[in-house]
Amino acid sequence: MIKQYEKKYENFYTGKRTMGKCRLDKVSTDIGLDANEYISLIKEKFGEFENTLFDLFVRHTWIIKRFCYKGVHRKKYFANGYALDSAFGVFMRKYAGFDNKLFNGQQYFKIISYLDDFFPEFDLYNPFEEPERYKYPYKNVKLCHLFVVAKMEERLELLQYVEEKNMVYPEFVDYVINYAMSYNEEIGRDKYILCIALNGTPYIKNVDIKNKFDTIKIVSIKKK
């Protein structure tokens, strides 16, 4: 069970200053739906989008990990060594006719980092033939939740907590920030830092993990 810390730090997403930027009574659509009807439509369709996207990530990751060159298996998505990854890049562009870099990006890397946790036998089965083995494991946790805590050691415990509590995304971000900052206080150093990705998405950086792909805009969070 994840440790619960007293609420000490200001709200990043659920404070009045942020939430006041959109009043529901001012929302309408150009398709005849009121705000609540529009919310229902988004919830339904974005749920479908995310399930489709996750299935795509699973299948894409599985298929590119099947590549071998000179008998050496490409076991990881990247960082398999210069020779092996270079051979794969040439193979994709010259022979397959696609550039795999289309699938690169912080959001993609962080989400696929969970695949071995969700599916310990990921490489043993074919998701094209047995898709039921690779179903998204959460009902309430969205892909945006995964991104926020991807580098945290407690990520699965935090996600399980939000699954049980059914926290919406802004509440989850503020909960995780308070957890991370309080954890830093407890251990006496800044292990976790709030950062913003290029697209403006917040996430917690683990300074113990060196990652040259991190986009760094560090955000200072004050106590209440």
N, C-alpha and C positions, 0 to 999 in steps of 0.2 A: 504494500500500500504506500502510495506516494506521501511524503510528509506535507502537512498543511501548515503554511506560515500565516501569521497574522497579516492583515492587509496594512501595508506601510507606505506603498508607493503610489504616486498619482496615476490616474487612468490615462492611457495613451489613446484609446479608441472610444471609450464610453463616457468620457467627460462631457459636460454640457457644451463646452466650446466646440468640440468636434461634432457631436450629435446634432447640435443646433444648425448645422450647415444644410440639413435637409429636413424640412417639415412635411410630414405625410399628408397633411391637408392641402399642400400645395402641389402634390404629385398628380399627374394625369397622363394619358397616353393619346396617341393619334390613331388608335384602333378601337376606340369606344370602350375601353376598360377603365374602371376606376382604380385607385391605388391598391386596394385589397385584392381585386381580381388580377391585377398585374403581378402582384407578389405571388399569388397562387400559380400563375403561369410560369414565372421564373423558377419557382421552387421545383415544379414538375420537370421543366425542360432542362434546367441546369443539372438536376439529378441525373437525367438521361445523358447529358453531355459528359459529366464527370465519369460515369460508368463506362461510356464508350472510350473516353480518353485513357482511363486506367487500363482497360483491355488492350488498347493500342500500345501503351507503354510496356505492358507485360510481353506482348507478342514481338514488338520491335526488339526489346532487350534480349529475349530468348533467341531470336533468329540470328542476331549479329554475334552472339556468343558461341555460335556453332562453328565459326571460322577457325581453320587450322592452316598453318603455313610451315612447310618443312617439318611436319609432324608435331608442331607446337600449337597447343590449344589457346585460343584467345579467351581466357577465363573471366576477364573483367570488361566493363564497358569501355574503359580507357585506362591508360597507365599500365599497359601490358609490356612495355619496353618499346624503344624506338623502332627497331626492325619489324616487329610483329604488327604494331599499329600502322606503320608506314605501308607495309604490304597490304593491309586491310583497306587503307585509304585509296590506294591505287586500284585495288580489286573492285571497290565499290564504284569509283568514278569511271574507270576505263572499261571494265567488263560488265558490270551490272547496270551502269548508266545512271547512278544516283549519287548524290553527295550526302553522306550520313551526318554532316555538320548541321543539317536542317534540324536535327533532333537535339542539338546541343543547347545548353542554357542552364541557369541555376535552378529554375523550377523543375526541369526534367531530371537533372542529376540528383536533386534532393529527394524527389519522389521515388525514383527507381532504387535509391539507397535502402528502401524498406523491403524490397522484394525478397531478399534472403530471410528477413525476419518473418514476413507474412507466409512465405512458402519455402520452408527449409529444404525441400526436395525440388527446388525450382528447375534444375537442369535435367531432372530424371524423366519428366513427362513433356509432352508436346501440347502447348496451349491451343494450337489450331485444331488438334484432334480431341483434346480433353479439356475444354474451357471451364468446366465446372470445378476443376481443381484450382483455378486461379481467380476466383471471385473476390471482389473487394471485401475486406473483412469487417467493415464498419457500417453502421446504419446512420449514425448521427455525425460522425467525424467526416469532414470534407477534405478534399485535396489541399485546400489552403491551410487547414490545421496541420497537415503533415509538413508543409514547407516551413512553418514557424519554428518547429522544434527538431528539425531533422538532424542537427548537430549536437543535440543534448543527450547526455548519457541516459537520462530518465525518460526519453521520448516515448517509449511504449507505455510506461506507467502513466505519463501525462495524458496520452491519447485515450487510454482506457478510462481515466477519470472523466475526461470530457465526454466520452461516449456514454458513461453512466449518468452524468449530470445533464447531458444534452445541452451543453453550452453553445450558444451561437458564436460565430467567429470573433466579433469584437470583444465579447466577454472573455473568450479563451485567450486572446492576445494579452489583455490586461492581467488575467490570472497568471499566465506564464511569465510575464515581465516581473510581477511581484514575487513569483517563486524564484526566478533566476537571481534577482537583486538580493532577496533575502538569503538565498543560498550563498551568494558571494560574501555577505556579512558573516555568515556562520563559519565559513572556512578561512576568512581573513584575507581574501584576494579576489580580484576580478576574473573569475574563470569564464563567466558568461557576460556577453555584451550585446546590447540591442543594436542591430544594424538595419539599414534599409537597402534593398536590392535596387537595381537600375530601374525597374518598373514601379518602384515605390512600395513594394511589399515588405513588411517588417519580418525579421527573423532573428533568432538568437544565435550568435556566433560563439563557438567554443574555442577559446584561445589556445587550448591544448592541442587542437587539430590544425595543422598548417594546411592551408588551401589557397593556392594561387588564383583560383577562379572566384573567390569571394569578392563581391562588390561592397566596398566599404564606405558607408556613411554612418558613422557612429552617432547614436542618439542618446543624449543625457536624460535620465529619468530622475526626477526629484521625489523626495519623500513628501507625503501628504502634509 
